[in-house]
Amino acid sequence: MRPVELNKSGLSAAIDPRGAQMTSFRTAGGQELIWQGDPELWPDHAPILFPIIGQMPDGYIRHAGRTYPMPPHGFAHGMDFAVSRQTESSCVFELRDGEATREHYPFAFTLRIGFELSDEALLIVATVENPNDEPMPADFGFHPGFNWPLTPGREKDEYAIVFGRDEPAPIRRGTGDPVMLFPEGEPTLVEGNVLRPRDEMFEGSPIVFDRLDSRSVTYAAPGAPGLRVDFPDSPHLGIWTKPGATYLCIEPWQGYPSELGFEGPLIEKPGIAVIEPGGTRRWRLDITPQPGDEPQATTGRS
């Protein structure tokens, strides 16, 4: 299936129907913001994580006394989505349950991922519908990988992630790939509202924020073009790379990886969304290119 290409006001994006995965987002000046993939490091670009984030400790989810094998990060990223609507600047991808999904996840569902270019940003909206007559537990995660450095010729250590608010709460770390979390937290690596990512921060695991106050971050180097990521509906966040790689993932999540040893039913997985019968949950992600101004380290913003 050919990627769907979107264009508006000089911005362009490409989305692969396989996994509804964004593979490119270019600014009006032609700058590519999305990691282009490398099989030896990380072959993806911006996968969709559903219906779990991370992996289960024994590889199974539990529901109503039964177990179901669940792939790491769920199954949506490996499935073909239908294109249900398309214009020059927008498209909607749709995935419905079927025999293949019921082997892993015993629920009917409709997952839609909508992409739309405005004059200034790429707007992504994910919705999950629950047509069942029982509550449906589901994690949902965005996983965009951005180039690091974002602008060729800049150095990685020039870049900072500036959060919308101060983030003093402990972070979570873990082990494995995808990660499973240790029970205890660790002191935050954010100084006020600024995180300065370094390769050595990711030698053990991603940085997981399960007590996040912010709903936006800015990623930039002083004087260079950057980007702003807004995620008003996602209460959790992961930041990840492989040491030495030239990408940095900024991942707004509903839910987060399981703790080591978790054996409860899926509905008891910490952070998971519980969608009521006949209900719908929605998560929005906006990615807005920024001019070459240094992000300001301030507190109290959202």
Contacts in CASP RR format, 6 or more apart in sequence:
PFRMAT RR
TARGET T0000
AUTHOR 0000-0000-0000
METHOD contacts of the structure
MODEL  1
MRPVELNKSGLSAAIDPRGAQMTSFRTAGGQELIWQGDPELWPDHAPILF
PIIGQMPDGYIRHAGRTYPMPPHGFAHGMDFAVSRQTESSCVFELRDGEA
TREHYPFAFTLRIGFELSDEALLIVATVENPNDEPMPADFGFHPGFNWPL
TPGREKDEYAIVFGRDEPAPIRRGTGDPVMLFPEGEPTLVEGNVLRPRDE
MFEGSPIVFDRLDSRSVTYAAPGAPGLRVDFPDSPHLGIWTKPGATYLCI
EPWQGYPSELGFEGPLIEKPGIAVIEPGGTRRWRLDITPQPGDEPQATTG
RS
1 16 0 8 1.000
1 17 0 8 1.000
1 18 0 8 1.000
1 80 0 8 1.000
3 14 0 8 1.000
3 15 0 8 1.000
3 16 0 8 1.000
3 17 0 8 1.000
3 23 0 8 1.000
3 24 0 8 1.000
4 14 0 8 1.000
4 15 0 8 1.000
4 17 0 8 1.000
4 83 0 8 1.000
4 86 0 8 1.000
4 91 0 8 1.000
4 115 0 8 1.000
5 12 0 8 1.000
5 13 0 8 1.000
5 14 0 8 1.000
6 12 0 8 1.000
6 13 0 8 1.000
6 14 0 8 1.000
6 15 0 8 1.000
6 88 0 8 1.000
6 89 0 8 1.000
6 90 0 8 1.000
6 91 0 8 1.000
6 115 0 8 1.000
6 116 0 8 1.000
6 117 0 8 1.000
7 88 0 8 1.000
7 89 0 8 1.000
7 117 0 8 1.000
8 88 0 8 1.000
8 89 0 8 1.000
8 117 0 8 1.000
8 118 0 8 1.000
8 119 0 8 1.000
9 28 0 8 1.000
9 117 0 8 1.000
9 118 0 8 1.000
9 119 0 8 1.000
9 120 0 8 1.000
10 27 0 8 1.000
10 28 0 8 1.000
10 29 0 8 1.000
11 25 0 8 1.000
11 26 0 8 1.000
11 27 0 8 1.000
11 28 0 8 1.000
11 117 0 8 1.000
11 119 0 8 1.000
11 120 0 8 1.000
11 121 0 8 1.000
11 122 0 8 1.000
11 289 0 8 1.000
12 24 0 8 1.000
12 25 0 8 1.000
12 26 0 8 1.000
12 30 0 8 1.000
12 117 0 8 1.000
13 22 0 8 1.000
13 24 0 8 1.000
13 25 0 8 1.000
13 26 0 8 1.000
13 115 0 8 1.000
13 117 0 8 1.000
13 122 0 8 1.000
14 22 0 8 1.000
14 23 0 8 1.000
14 24 0 8 1.000
15 21 0 8 1.000
15 22 0 8 1.000
15 23 0 8 1.000
15 91 0 8 1.000
15 93 0 8 1.000
15 115 0 8 1.000
16 22 0 8 1.000
16 23 0 8 1.000
17 80 0 8 1.000
17 81 0 8 1.000
17 82 0 8 1.000
17 83 0 8 1.000
17 93 0 8 1.000
18 78 0 8 1.000
18 79 0 8 1.000
18 80 0 8 1.000
18 81 0 8 1.000
19 47 0 8 1.000
19 48 0 8 1.000
19 76 0 8 1.000
19 77 0 8 1.000
19 78 0 8 1.000
19 79 0 8 1.000
19 80 0 8 1.000
19 81 0 8 1.000
19 93 0 8 1.000
19 95 0 8 1.000
20 48 0 8 1.000
20 76 0 8 1.000
20 81 0 8 1.000
20 93 0 8 1.000
20 95 0 8 1.000
20 113 0 8 1.000
20 114 0 8 1.000
21 44 0 8 1.000
21 45 0 8 1.000
21 46 0 8 1.000
21 47 0 8 1.000
21 48 0 8 1.000
21 77 0 8 1.000
22 34 0 8 1.000
22 45 0 8 1.000
22 46 0 8 1.000
22 115 0 8 1.000
22 122 0 8 1.000
22 124 0 8 1.000
22 144 0 8 1.000
23 34 0 8 1.000
23 36 0 8 1.000
23 45 0 8 1.000
23 46 0 8 1.000
24 32 0 8 1.000
24 34 0 8 1.000
24 36 0 8 1.000
24 45 0 8 1.000
25 32 0 8 1.000
25 33 0 8 1.000
25 34 0 8 1.000
25 122 0 8 1.000
25 287 0 8 1.000
26 32 0 8 1.000
26 33 0 8 1.000
27 33 0 8 1.000
27 225 0 8 1.000
27 289 0 8 1.000
28 289 0 8 1.000
31 150 0 8 1.000
31 151 0 8 1.000
31 225 0 8 1.000
31 289 0 8 1.000
32 147 0 8 1.000
33 146 0 8 1.000
33 147 0 8 1.000
33 150 0 8 1.000
33 227 0 8 1.000
33 287 0 8 1.000
33 289 0 8 1.000
34 45 0 8 1.000
34 46 0 8 1.000
34 144 0 8 1.000
34 145 0 8 1.000
34 146 0 8 1.000
34 147 0 8 1.000
35 42 0 8 1.000
35 45 0 8 1.000
35 145 0 8 1.000
35 146 0 8 1.000
35 147 0 8 1.000
35 246 0 8 1.000
35 247 0 8 1.000
36 45 0 8 1.000
37 43 0 8 1.000
37 44 0 8 1.000
37 45 0 8 1.000
37 247 0 8 1.000
38 245 0 8 1.000
41 242 0 8 1.000
41 245 0 8 1.000
41 247 0 8 1.000
42 242 0 8 1.000
42 245 0 8 1.000
42 247 0 8 1.000
44 77 0 8 1.000
44 143 0 8 1.000
44 145 0 8 1.000
45 144 0 8 1.000
45 145 0 8 1.000
46 142 0 8 1.000
46 143 0 8 1.000
46 144 0 8 1.000
46 145 0 8 1.000
47 73 0 8 1.000
47 77 0 8 1.000
47 143 0 8 1.000
48 76 0 8 1.000
48 77 0 8 1.000
48 113 0 8 1.000
48 126 0 8 1.000
48 140 0 8 1.000
48 141 0 8 1.000
48 142 0 8 1.000
48 143 0 8 1.000
49 73 0 8 1.000
49 74 0 8 1.000
49 76 0 8 1.000
49 77 0 8 1.000
49 139 0 8 1.000
49 140 0 8 1.000
49 141 0 8 1.000
49 142 0 8 1.000
49 143 0 8 1.000
49 251 0 8 1.000
49 253 0 8 1.000
50 74 0 8 1.000
50 75 0 8 1.000
50 76 0 8 1.000
50 77 0 8 1.000
50 111 0 8 1.000
50 128 0 8 1.000
50 138 0 8 1.000
50 139 0 8 1.000
50 140 0 8 1.000
50 141 0 8 1.000
51 70 0 8 1.000
51 74 0 8 1.000
51 75 0 8 1.000
51 76 0 8 1.000
51 105 0 8 1.000
51 107 0 8 1.000
51 109 0 8 1.000
51 137 0 8 1.000
51 138 0 8 1.000
51 139 0 8 1.000
51 140 0 8 1.000
52 61 0 8 1.000
52 70 0 8 1.000
52 73 0 8 1.000
52 74 0 8 1.000
52 138 0 8 1.000
52 139 0 8 1.000
52 258 0 8 1.000
52 266 0 8 1.000
52 269 0 8 1.000
53 73 0 8 1.000
53 139 0 8 1.000
53 140 0 8 1.000
53 141 0 8 1.000
53 253 0 8 1.000
53 255 0 8 1.000
53 256 0 8 1.000
53 257 0 8 1.000
54 72 0 8 1.000
54 73 0 8 1.000
54 74 0 8 1.000
54 178 0 8 1.000
54 179 0 8 1.000
54 180 0 8 1.000
54 257 0 8 1.000
54 258 0 8 1.000
55 70 0 8 1.000
55 71 0 8 1.000
55 72 0 8 1.000
55 73 0 8 1.000
55 178 0 8 1.000
55 180 0 8 1.000
55 257 0 8 1.000
55 258 0 8 1.000
56 70 0 8 1.000
56 258 0 8 1.000
56 262 0 8 1.000
57 180 0 8 1.000
57 258 0 8 1.000
57 259 0 8 1.000
57 260 0 8 1.000
57 261 0 8 1.000
57 262 0 8 1.000
57 263 0 8 1.000
58 263 0 8 1.000
59 69 0 8 1.000
59 70 0 8 1.000
60 67 0 8 1.000
60 68 0 8 1.000
60 69 0 8 1.000
60 70 0 8 1.000
61 67 0 8 1.000
61 68 0 8 1.000
61 70 0 8 1.000
61 104 0 8 1.000
61 105 0 8 1.000
61 265 0 8 1.000
61 266 0 8 1.000
62 68 0 8 1.000
62 263 0 8 1.000
62 264 0 8 1.000
62 265 0 8 1.000
62 266 0 8 1.000
63 106 0 8 1.000
63 137 0 8 1.000
63 265 0 8 1.000
63 266 0 8 1.000
63 267 0 8 1.000
64 106 0 8 1.000
64 265 0 8 1.000
65 265 0 8 1.000
66 106 0 8 1.000
68 103 0 8 1.000
68 104 0 8 1.000
68 105 0 8 1.000
68 106 0 8 1.000
69 103 0 8 1.000
69 104 0 8 1.000
70 104 0 8 1.000
70 105 0 8 1.000
71 104 0 8 1.000
72 178 0 8 1.000
73 143 0 8 1.000
73 178 0 8 1.000
74 104 0 8 1.000
75 100 0 8 1.000
75 101 0 8 1.000
75 104 0 8 1.000
75 105 0 8 1.000
76 95 0 8 1.000
76 111 0 8 1.000
79 95 0 8 1.000
79 100 0 8 1.000
79 101 0 8 1.000
81 93 0 8 1.000
81 94 0 8 1.000
81 95 0 8 1.000
81 113 0 8 1.000
82 93 0 8 1.000
82 94 0 8 1.000
82 95 0 8 1.000
83 91 0 8 1.000
83 92 0 8 1.000
83 93 0 8 1.000
83 94 0 8 1.000
84 92 0 8 1.000
84 93 0 8 1.000
84 94 0 8 1.000
84 112 0 8 1.000
85 91 0 8 1.000
85 92 0 8 1.000
86 92 0 8 1.000
89 116 0 8 1.000
89 117 0 8 1.000
90 114 0 8 1.000
90 115 0 8 1.000
90 116 0 8 1.000
90 117 0 8 1.000
91 114 0 8 1.000
91 115 0 8 1.000
92 112 0 8 1.000
92 113 0 8 1.000
92 114 0 8 1.000
92 115 0 8 1.000
93 112 0 8 1.000
93 113 0 8 1.000
93 114 0 8 1.000
93 115 0 8 1.000
94 110 0 8 1.000
94 111 0 8 1.000
94 112 0 8 1.000
95 110 0 8 1.000
95 111 0 8 1.000
95 112 0 8 1.000
96 108 0 8 1.000
96 109 0 8 1.000
96 110 0 8 1.000
96 111 0 8 1.000
97 105 0 8 1.000
97 107 0 8 1.000
97 108 0 8 1.000
97 109 0 8 1.000
97 110 0 8 1.000
101 109 0 8 1.000
107 130 0 8 1.000
107 132 0 8 1.000
107 136 0 8 1.000
108 130 0 8 1.000
108 131 0 8 1.000
108 132 0 8 1.000
109 128 0 8 1.000
109 129 0 8 1.000
109 130 0 8 1.000
109 131 0 8 1.000
109 136 0 8 1.000
109 138 0 8 1.000
110 127 0 8 1.000
110 128 0 8 1.000
110 129 0 8 1.000
110 131 0 8 1.000
111 126 0 8 1.000
111 127 0 8 1.000
111 128 0 8 1.000
111 129 0 8 1.000
112 126 0 8 1.000
112 127 0 8 1.000
112 129 0 8 1.000
113 124 0 8 1.000
113 125 0 8 1.000
113 126 0 8 1.000
114 124 0 8 1.000
114 125 0 8 1.000
114 126 0 8 1.000
115 122 0 8 1.000
115 123 0 8 1.000
115 124 0 8 1.000
116 122 0 8 1.000
116 123 0 8 1.000
116 124 0 8 1.000
116 125 0 8 1.000
117 123 0 8 1.000
120 288 0 8 1.000
120 289 0 8 1.000
121 286 0 8 1.000
121 287 0 8 1.000
121 288 0 8 1.000
121 289 0 8 1.000
122 286 0 8 1.000
122 287 0 8 1.000
122 288 0 8 1.000
123 284 0 8 1.000
123 285 0 8 1.000
123 286 0 8 1.000
124 142 0 8 1.000
124 284 0 8 1.000
124 285 0 8 1.000
124 286 0 8 1.000
124 287 0 8 1.000
125 282 0 8 1.000
125 283 0 8 1.000
125 284 0 8 1.000
125 285 0 8 1.000
126 140 0 8 1.000
126 141 0 8 1.000
126 142 0 8 1.000
126 282 0 8 1.000
126 283 0 8 1.000
126 284 0 8 1.000
126 285 0 8 1.000
127 280 0 8 1.000
127 281 0 8 1.000
127 282 0 8 1.000
127 283 0 8 1.000
128 138 0 8 1.000
128 140 0 8 1.000
128 273 0 8 1.000
128 275 0 8 1.000
128 280 0 8 1.000
128 281 0 8 1.000
129 275 0 8 1.000
129 278 0 8 1.000
129 279 0 8 1.000
129 280 0 8 1.000
130 136 0 8 1.000
130 275 0 8 1.000
130 276 0 8 1.000
130 277 0 8 1.000
130 278 0 8 1.000
130 279 0 8 1.000
130 280 0 8 1.000
131 278 0 8 1.000
132 277 0 8 1.000
132 278 0 8 1.000
133 277 0 8 1.000
134 277 0 8 1.000
135 267 0 8 1.000
135 274 0 8 1.000
135 275 0 8 1.000
135 276 0 8 1.000
135 277 0 8 1.000
136 274 0 8 1.000
136 275 0 8 1.000
136 277 0 8 1.000
137 266 0 8 1.000
137 267 0 8 1.000
137 269 0 8 1.000
137 272 0 8 1.000
137 273 0 8 1.000
137 274 0 8 1.000
137 275 0 8 1.000
138 272 0 8 1.000
138 273 0 8 1.000
138 275 0 8 1.000
138 281 0 8 1.000
139 253 0 8 1.000
139 254 0 8 1.000
139 255 0 8 1.000
139 256 0 8 1.000
139 269 0 8 1.000
139 271 0 8 1.000
139 272 0 8 1.000
139 273 0 8 1.000
140 253 0 8 1.000
140 254 0 8 1.000
140 255 0 8 1.000
140 273 0 8 1.000
140 281 0 8 1.000
140 283 0 8 1.000
141 234 0 8 1.000
141 251 0 8 1.000
141 252 0 8 1.000
141 253 0 8 1.000
141 254 0 8 1.000
141 255 0 8 1.000
141 283 0 8 1.000
142 231 0 8 1.000
142 234 0 8 1.000
142 251 0 8 1.000
142 252 0 8 1.000
142 253 0 8 1.000
142 283 0 8 1.000
142 285 0 8 1.000
143 249 0 8 1.000
143 251 0 8 1.000
144 229 0 8 1.000
144 249 0 8 1.000
144 250 0 8 1.000
144 251 0 8 1.000
144 285 0 8 1.000
144 287 0 8 1.000
145 247 0 8 1.000
145 248 0 8 1.000
145 249 0 8 1.000
145 250 0 8 1.000
146 219 0 8 1.000
146 227 0 8 1.000
146 247 0 8 1.000
146 248 0 8 1.000
146 249 0 8 1.000
146 250 0 8 1.000
147 246 0 8 1.000
147 247 0 8 1.000
147 248 0 8 1.000
148 156 0 8 1.000
148 159 0 8 1.000
148 197 0 8 1.000
148 241 0 8 1.000
148 245 0 8 1.000
148 246 0 8 1.000
148 247 0 8 1.000
148 248 0 8 1.000
149 155 0 8 1.000
149 156 0 8 1.000
149 158 0 8 1.000
149 159 0 8 1.000
149 221 0 8 1.000
149 246 0 8 1.000
150 159 0 8 1.000
150 219 0 8 1.000
150 220 0 8 1.000
150 221 0 8 1.000
150 224 0 8 1.000
150 225 0 8 1.000
150 226 0 8 1.000
150 227 0 8 1.000
151 221 0 8 1.000
151 224 0 8 1.000
151 225 0 8 1.000
151 226 0 8 1.000
154 221 0 8 1.000
154 224 0 8 1.000
155 221 0 8 1.000
156 197 0 8 1.000
156 199 0 8 1.000
156 246 0 8 1.000
157 196 0 8 1.000
157 198 0 8 1.000
158 221 0 8 1.000
158 222 0 8 1.000
158 224 0 8 1.000
159 196 0 8 1.000
159 197 0 8 1.000
159 219 0 8 1.000
159 220 0 8 1.000
159 221 0 8 1.000
159 248 0 8 1.000
160 194 0 8 1.000
160 195 0 8 1.000
160 196 0 8 1.000
160 197 0 8 1.000
160 219 0 8 1.000
160 220 0 8 1.000
160 221 0 8 1.000
160 295 0 8 1.000
161 194 0 8 1.000
161 195 0 8 1.000
161 196 0 8 1.000
161 197 0 8 1.000
161 217 0 8 1.000
161 218 0 8 1.000
161 219 0 8 1.000
161 239 0 8 1.000
161 250 0 8 1.000
162 193 0 8 1.000
162 194 0 8 1.000
162 195 0 8 1.000
162 217 0 8 1.000
162 218 0 8 1.000
162 219 0 8 1.000
162 220 0 8 1.000
162 295 0 8 1.000
162 296 0 8 1.000
162 297 0 8 1.000
163 190 0 8 1.000
163 193 0 8 1.000
163 194 0 8 1.000
163 195 0 8 1.000
163 213 0 8 1.000
163 214 0 8 1.000
163 216 0 8 1.000
163 217 0 8 1.000
164 193 0 8 1.000
164 214 0 8 1.000
164 215 0 8 1.000
164 216 0 8 1.000
164 217 0 8 1.000
164 218 0 8 1.000
164 300 0 8 1.000
164 301 0 8 1.000
164 302 0 8 1.000
165 193 0 8 1.000
165 213 0 8 1.000
165 214 0 8 1.000
165 299 0 8 1.000
165 300 0 8 1.000
165 301 0 8 1.000
165 302 0 8 1.000
166 190 0 8 1.000
166 192 0 8 1.000
166 193 0 8 1.000
166 213 0 8 1.000
166 299 0 8 1.000
166 300 0 8 1.000
167 188 0 8 1.000
167 190 0 8 1.000
167 192 0 8 1.000
167 193 0 8 1.000
167 195 0 8 1.000
167 209 0 8 1.000
167 212 0 8 1.000
167 213 0 8 1.000
167 214 0 8 1.000
168 188 0 8 1.000
168 190 0 8 1.000
168 192 0 8 1.000
169 188 0 8 1.000
169 209 0 8 1.000
169 211 0 8 1.000
169 212 0 8 1.000
169 213 0 8 1.000
170 185 0 8 1.000
170 186 0 8 1.000
170 187 0 8 1.000
170 188 0 8 1.000
170 211 0 8 1.000
171 185 0 8 1.000
171 186 0 8 1.000
171 187 0 8 1.000
171 188 0 8 1.000
171 189 0 8 1.000
171 207 0 8 1.000
171 208 0 8 1.000
171 209 0 8 1.000
172 181 0 8 1.000
172 182 0 8 1.000
172 185 0 8 1.000
172 186 0 8 1.000
172 208 0 8 1.000
172 209 0 8 1.000
172 210 0 8 1.000
172 256 0 8 1.000
173 179 0 8 1.000
173 181 0 8 1.000
173 182 0 8 1.000
173 185 0 8 1.000
173 186 0 8 1.000
173 204 0 8 1.000
173 205 0 8 1.000
173 206 0 8 1.000
173 207 0 8 1.000
173 208 0 8 1.000
174 180 0 8 1.000
174 181 0 8 1.000
174 182 0 8 1.000
174 204 0 8 1.000
174 205 0 8 1.000
174 208 0 8 1.000
174 257 0 8 1.000
174 260 0 8 1.000
175 182 0 8 1.000
175 204 0 8 1.000
175 205 0 8 1.000
175 260 0 8 1.000
176 205 0 8 1.000
178 257 0 8 1.000
179 205 0 8 1.000
179 206 0 8 1.000
179 208 0 8 1.000
179 257 0 8 1.000
180 257 0 8 1.000
180 258 0 8 1.000
180 259 0 8 1.000
180 260 0 8 1.000
180 261 0 8 1.000
181 208 0 8 1.000
181 256 0 8 1.000
181 257 0 8 1.000
181 258 0 8 1.000
181 259 0 8 1.000
181 260 0 8 1.000
182 259 0 8 1.000
182 260 0 8 1.000
183 259 0 8 1.000
183 260 0 8 1.000
189 195 0 8 1.000
189 201 0 8 1.000
189 207 0 8 1.000
192 297 0 8 1.000
192 299 0 8 1.000
193 214 0 8 1.000
193 297 0 8 1.000
193 298 0 8 1.000
193 299 0 8 1.000
193 300 0 8 1.000
193 301 0 8 1.000
194 297 0 8 1.000
195 207 0 8 1.000
195 239 0 8 1.000
197 239 0 8 1.000
197 241 0 8 1.000
197 248 0 8 1.000
199 241 0 8 1.000
199 243 0 8 1.000
199 244 0 8 1.000
200 243 0 8 1.000
201 207 0 8 1.000
202 240 0 8 1.000
202 241 0 8 1.000
202 242 0 8 1.000
202 243 0 8 1.000
203 243 0 8 1.000
206 238 0 8 1.000
206 239 0 8 1.000
206 240 0 8 1.000
206 249 0 8 1.000
206 251 0 8 1.000
207 238 0 8 1.000
207 239 0 8 1.000
207 240 0 8 1.000
208 236 0 8 1.000
208 237 0 8 1.000
208 238 0 8 1.000
208 256 0 8 1.000
208 257 0 8 1.000
209 236 0 8 1.000
209 237 0 8 1.000
209 238 0 8 1.000
209 239 0 8 1.000
210 236 0 8 1.000
210 255 0 8 1.000
210 256 0 8 1.000
210 270 0 8 1.000
210 271 0 8 1.000
212 235 0 8 1.000
212 236 0 8 1.000
212 237 0 8 1.000
214 237 0 8 1.000
214 302 0 8 1.000
215 230 0 8 1.000
215 231 0 8 1.000
215 232 0 8 1.000
215 234 0 8 1.000
215 302 0 8 1.000
216 228 0 8 1.000
216 229 0 8 1.000
216 230 0 8 1.000
216 231 0 8 1.000
216 301 0 8 1.000
216 302 0 8 1.000
217 228 0 8 1.000
217 229 0 8 1.000
217 237 0 8 1.000
217 250 0 8 1.000
218 226 0 8 1.000
218 227 0 8 1.000
218 228 0 8 1.000
218 229 0 8 1.000
218 290 0 8 1.000
218 295 0 8 1.000
219 226 0 8 1.000
219 227 0 8 1.000
219 228 0 8 1.000
219 229 0 8 1.000
219 248 0 8 1.000
219 250 0 8 1.000
220 226 0 8 1.000
220 227 0 8 1.000
220 290 0 8 1.000
220 292 0 8 1.000
220 293 0 8 1.000
220 294 0 8 1.000
220 295 0 8 1.000
222 294 0 8 1.000
223 292 0 8 1.000
223 293 0 8 1.000
223 294 0 8 1.000
224 292 0 8 1.000
225 289 0 8 1.000
225 290 0 8 1.000
225 291 0 8 1.000
225 292 0 8 1.000
226 289 0 8 1.000
226 290 0 8 1.000
226 291 0 8 1.000
226 292 0 8 1.000
227 287 0 8 1.000
227 288 0 8 1.000
227 289 0 8 1.000
227 290 0 8 1.000
228 286 0 8 1.000
228 287 0 8 1.000
228 288 0 8 1.000
228 290 0 8 1.000
229 250 0 8 1.000
229 252 0 8 1.000
229 285 0 8 1.000
229 286 0 8 1.000
229 287 0 8 1.000
229 288 0 8 1.000
230 284 0 8 1.000
230 285 0 8 1.000
230 286 0 8 1.000
230 288 0 8 1.000
231 237 0 8 1.000
231 252 0 8 1.000
231 283 0 8 1.000
231 284 0 8 1.000
231 285 0 8 1.000
231 286 0 8 1.000
232 284 0 8 1.000
233 254 0 8 1.000
233 282 0 8 1.000
233 283 0 8 1.000
233 284 0 8 1.000
234 252 0 8 1.000
234 253 0 8 1.000
234 254 0 8 1.000
234 283 0 8 1.000
234 285 0 8 1.000
235 253 0 8 1.000
235 254 0 8 1.000
235 255 0 8 1.000
235 271 0 8 1.000
236 252 0 8 1.000
236 253 0 8 1.000
236 254 0 8 1.000
236 255 0 8 1.000
236 256 0 8 1.000
236 271 0 8 1.000
237 250 0 8 1.000
237 251 0 8 1.000
237 252 0 8 1.000
237 253 0 8 1.000
238 249 0 8 1.000
238 250 0 8 1.000
238 251 0 8 1.000
238 252 0 8 1.000
238 253 0 8 1.000
238 256 0 8 1.000
239 248 0 8 1.000
239 249 0 8 1.000
239 250 0 8 1.000
239 251 0 8 1.000
240 248 0 8 1.000
240 249 0 8 1.000
240 251 0 8 1.000
241 247 0 8 1.000
241 248 0 8 1.000
241 249 0 8 1.000
252 283 0 8 1.000
252 285 0 8 1.000
254 271 0 8 1.000
254 272 0 8 1.000
254 273 0 8 1.000
254 281 0 8 1.000
254 283 0 8 1.000
255 269 0 8 1.000
255 270 0 8 1.000
255 271 0 8 1.000
255 272 0 8 1.000
255 273 0 8 1.000
256 270 0 8 1.000
256 271 0 8 1.000
258 269 0 8 1.000
258 270 0 8 1.000
259 270 0 8 1.000
262 269 0 8 1.000
266 272 0 8 1.000
267 274 0 8 1.000
273 281 0 8 1.000
275 281 0 8 1.000
END
